[in-house]
Amino acid sequence: MRFTVGARVPAADIETVPADRTSSHEAHGGFSPHSVRLAWILASAYLLVIAYASLQPFEGWRVPAGPVPGFLAAQWPHYITLQDVAVNVAAYAPLGLLLSVVFGAIVGPLRGAAAATLAAALLSLCMESAQTFLPSRIASNVDLLANAFGALIGAMAAPLLAPSRALGGKLHTLRHRWFQEGMAADTGLVVVSLWLITQLHATVQAFGTGHLRATFHWSRSVLHTPALAVGTEATVALFSLLGVGLLLTAFAKPGARRLPLIGGLIGAALLIRLFTAVAIVSAPAPFAWFTPGVMAGIAAGGVLAAVAIRLPRRGQLLVAAVCILIATAAINLAPENPYQSVPPRLLAGGASHFLNFSGIVRALSELWPLIAIGFLLYALLDRRR
């Protein structure tokens, strides 16, 4: 179409952005209202995970000999390492990011980042103070500083993820190219991302979550045998990958290629598991977790996923819920592996501040099936398109 000076342009040929949508994004710090609402829900959930992890093992409570805030004036510990500080920084960065999105929608990005950092630091202070009542935990001013600094990093990074920024815009475009619109799809993607984070749990079977036997001291009546161990590993890997994969593809757009999504999910989980063995556990055999049972479970899960992705959306959600339940039951009924050793730094009562980060990952791993099943039930009962 050609235009001349003074010519009237038809309204249908002009692409405009709805004023209410633009003003809504600006009023919420660059994020949409449902993104802010999702960030608030996730921040509340992550706060509970931190509290759960910080107060493990929930026994042996006693009144401390000295004043509760005495750890604030303690000297720098001799056993602290750079890696211990780094992981404690990483533990509070997600909380700072989420709280920055929430507070930024109310008071603006800059003040929101400051408020998020202060709130996370106060939470860390409360958790460290509570640990003085637990003989198996160590309250530390180093942890408090590392947690506050991690929250500050996360809070400062939050504005970069807004759709109006370069990085946030690319992520926003990629997300909307592959997945459906709405709060349910966003929440589903977060649940899948949390499952990937649980693979940092170094003392649980590969791809397994919901292992509560050690936390609640459940007795074991099943003896370890090679055949039973291989079968259990295959069962956990198969149903975990199939359940999480269907949870992911259930919210993919009709034209999206679902098999590459599941393949990417499995590849990311394998890389995280390898990183855990190399960087966290420092295992002499970094591929020891990649057993024949795990390999069989991955192969069988891939074959079944190729069939199950053809189900309608509600069918995929239902099968995903059943698979996650089976995987959780299997990992709790499986015999304990007598050949698996736990790194000393991950033992409760050990002298490493790495335990704080490990506790958060462990808590997330134990609670993830409950989070996933709750979300899947919500998605199944929600009949809105």
N, C-alpha and C positions, 0 to 999 in steps of 0.2 A: 504494500500500500504506500502511495506517495503522499507527502504532506506539503502544503504550501503555507507561506506566512499568512497568518490571519485566518486560516481554515480551522473549522471546528472539528476536534477529534472525537469520534464516537466513544461514549463511556465504556462500551464493551471492549475496546481495543487498549484500554489503559489498565496496566496491572498495578494494583494498589495493595498495601498491607493494611489489614483492619486496624483501626486506631485503638480499639479496646485491647487487642492482642499486644500491640506495641507498648501501650501504657501499662498493661498488666506485667509484662516482662520487666520494664523499667522499675516498676513499683516493687518488684520482688528481687532486686539485685541482679537482674539479667537472667534469672531462672523463671520457668513457668510455675504457676501456682501448684500444680500437682507434683512438680519436682521438689518444691519446698516442702510440701506435705510428706513426700516420700523420704526426704532427708531427715525430717523430724522423727518419723517412725524408726528409721534406721539408727539414728543417734540414740534414741531411747533403748532400742534393742542392744546396741553395742555397749551402752552404759551398763546394762544388766550382765553382759558377757564379761566385762572388765571386773565387776563386783564378784561374779561367780569365780573367776580365775584368781582374783587377788585374795580371796578368803579360803581357798582350798588349803588343807584337806578337811576343813569344817570340824575339827576336833582338837581337844587339848587346850581349850580356852583357859586362860589364867590372867590374873592381874599382874601387870608388869612391875618389876622391882623399882624402876626409876620413873621419872615423869614421862608421860606419853609423847610429848613433842621433843623429847631429849635427842632423838635421832637427827633433828635439824642442825644441831651444833656439833655433831660427831665429826671426827677427822675423816679425811679421804681414805677409803679402805684400800688395803694393799693388794687385794685379789681382783680388783676391777680391771676389766680389759676393754679395749676399744670396741670389740664385737659386742660385749655386754651392753655398752652404752648405745650402740647403733640399733640393736634390736628393741631396746626400750624406747628409743626415739620413734621407730617404726610402729610400735604398738599403739601409740596415741595419735599418730598422724591421721588415721581415718576419722577418729572422733573429732579432731580439730577441723577437718574438712567439712564434715556433716554439720557440726554446730555453726560453722561460719556461713554455710548456705542458709541455715535457719535464721540466725541473728542478722545476717546481711539483708534478708528480706524485710526486716523490721527497722533497722537503724542505719542501713547502708553498708557497702562492702568493707570499708576501712574499720568502722566501729564494730561491725559484726565480727571481723577477724580478731580484734582485741578482746571482745566479749567472749568469743569461743575459746581463746587461749586461756583467759582467766578462769572460765568455767571448768575446763579440762584440768588446769593446775589445781583448783580446789578439790576436784574429784580425786586426783592423785594424792593430794595431802590427806584426804579422808581415808583412802585405802591404805596408805603407808602407816597412818596412825592406828588403824584397825589391826594391822599386822603385828603391832607390838603386843597384842593379846594372844598371838599364836606362837608357840615355841618353835614350830617348824618353819616359820617365815622370818625374813630379815627386813626390817624397816630401814630405809636408806634415803639420805638426802640426795645421793647421786641419782637414784631412780626418779625422785621428784623433779630434779632439774632436767633429766633426759626426757621424761614424759611431757613436761611443759614445753620444752624445745620442740619435741615432735608435734605437739598440738599446734604450735606456732607455724611450723612448716606446712602442716595440712591446712590451717586456716588461711595462710597466704596463697596457697595453691588453688583454693576454691574458686575465686573469681576467674581463673584461667579456664575453668571448665564450663563457663557460661556459654550458651549458644552464640552470643554476640562476639566472642573472642575467637582467635584463629584455631587454637587447639580444640576448644569446646565446640566450635562450629563443625570441624571435621568429624569429631566423635558423634555429634548430633546427626550429621548427614549419614554416616555409616550405620548408626543405630536404626534410623528410619528407612534406610534402604533395605534392610534385612528383616526387620521385625515389625509387628503390628503396633498401632498407636494405643495409648492409654496407660492407665496406672497399673493394670494387671500385668501387662507385658514388661513394664519397667521393673516391677517387683520380682517377676520371674527371672529376669536377667540378673538382678541382685542376688537372688537365692542361688543361682548357678555360680556366680562369682564367689560367693561365700564357700561353696563346696570346693572350688579350686584352692581357696586359702586353707581349708582343712587339710589339704595334702602336705602342708608344712608340719603336721603332727608326726613327729619322728617315731613314736613308739607304738603306733597302731598299724594294723595291716594295710597294705596298699589299697587305696580307693575306699577303705572302710570308714564309716562314721557311726556315731551313736554307741561307742564302746563304753558302757557304764559299769561293767563288772568290777573294775578296780576301784572306782570311786565309791561304790556302795558296798564293797567287800562281799560280793556274791560268791557263794561257794561253787567250785567246779567239780563235777562228777564224771567228766569225760576224759579219758586218757588220750594222750597224744600218740597218734600213729601216723606214719607217712601218708597212707592212702587217705585217711580222714583229713589230714592237714591240706593235702593237695585239693581235695574236693571242696573243703571250706573256702580256701583261697579263690578257687574258680567261681564258687557261688557268690561270694562277696563282690568280686570284681565284675562278674557278669551282670548281676542285678543292680549294682550301684551305677555302673556306666549306662546301662539301659534306662534306668529310672531318670538319671540326670539328663541324659541325651533327649529323652522324650519330653521332659520338662522344658528343655530349650527349644525344641522344634515345634512344640505346641503353639508357640507364640510367633513363629516365623510367618512371613507374608506368603500368600498362596503361590507366588511365582518364585520364591526363594528355593535354592538347592539345599535340601536338608541333610543329605549325606555328608557334604563337605563341612557343615556345621558340627555334626557329631565327630567327624574326623579331627577337626580342629580342637574340639573339646578334649578328646582323648590325648592328642598330642600335647596340649598345654598341661594336662594332668601328669603325663609322663615326665615332662621337663621339670615341673615343680617337684615331683617325687625325686628325681635325680639331683636337683639342687639341694633338697633336704638332706639326702645321704652325703653329699660332698661338703656342703658349706655348714650345715647345722650339726650333723652327727659326726662328721669327719671320719666316715667309715672307711676301713682299709679296702673293702670290696663294695664300691658304690652301687653295683648292680645286684647285690645279694637279694634285694626285695623283689626283683624281677624273676620270680620263680616260675616253674612250669604251670603251676595252678593259676597264677596271675595271667600268664600268656594265654592259657586255654580260656579263661574268663573273658579276656579282651576279644579274642577271636569269636567266641560264641555270642558275645554282646553285640559285636559289629554285624553279624549275620542276622540276628533277631531284630536289630534296629532297622536294617534295610527293609524288613517286612512291616514292622510296627509303625513306621513313619507314614504309612499309607492309611492309617486309621484316621477318623475324624478327630477334630481337636479335643472333644470331651473324652473320646476313647483313649487318646494319648495321655491325657491328664490322669485318667483312672488307672491305666496300666503303670504309669510312672509312680503313683502312690503305692500300688501293690508291690512293685519292685523295690522301692525304698524300704517298705516294711519288711520284706523278705531279707534284704541285705542286712538290716539292723538286727533282726532276730538271729541270723546266721553268725554274725560277728560276736554276739553275746553268748551263743551256745557252743561256739567252736572251742576246741581244746587249746590251752595255753602252749605256746611254742617254748620248750625248755632251752632251745639253742639261741633264743633272742636275748641279748643283753641291753640294758638301758644305760645310756651315757650318764656318768655321774653328775654332770651339770644339770640334767633334767630331773634328778631325783629330788623330791620334797625334802627340805632340810639341808640340801647341799649349799655350798658356799658361793654359788654363782648367782648374780643378778639376772642371768639369762632365764632363770625360772619364771620371771614375771611375763616375758613374752611367750615362753613355752606354755604357761598356764592359760593365757588368753587363747592361743591356738587350740589347746586341748579342750577348753570350755566350749569353743565354737564347734569343734569336732563332735563333742558329746551332745550338744544341743541342736545341731543342724538337722537331723531327721525330724525332730519336733517342729522346727521352723518350716521345713519343706512340706510335711504332711499338713500342717495348719494352712499353709498357703494353697496347696492343691485342693483341699476341701473347700476353701473359700472360692477358688476359681471354678470348681465343679458346681457349687451351689449358686454362683452368680450367673443368672440367665440373660444379663444384658449383653448385647453384641459389642 
